Amino acid sequence: MPARAARSLGGRRTRPPRSLPSHYDEAAVRTIMQVRPRTMTSHWKLFGLILATRYIQAHDIPGEII
């Protein structure tokens, strides 16, 4: 069944799983795998966002993230 027809019947087109770099820790990999179906952002940028968020939290930087 073509992908277009599958989508019209409520099916989902999924990307084949890609391996992530080995230097990503388990928590980052879980987060990236969880949000991957809902974003077009690359895993490189997601990992950068994860690290930036951790830095803000670890250094108790005041303010809000919007």
Residue pairs with C-beta under 8 A, 6 or more apart in sequence:
1 9
1 11
3 13
6 12
6 13
7 13
14 37
15 36
18 43
20 29
20 32
20 43
24 32
24 43
24 47
28 47
28 50
31 46
31 50
32 43
32 46
32 47
32 50
35 46
36 43
39 46
53 65
55 61
56 65
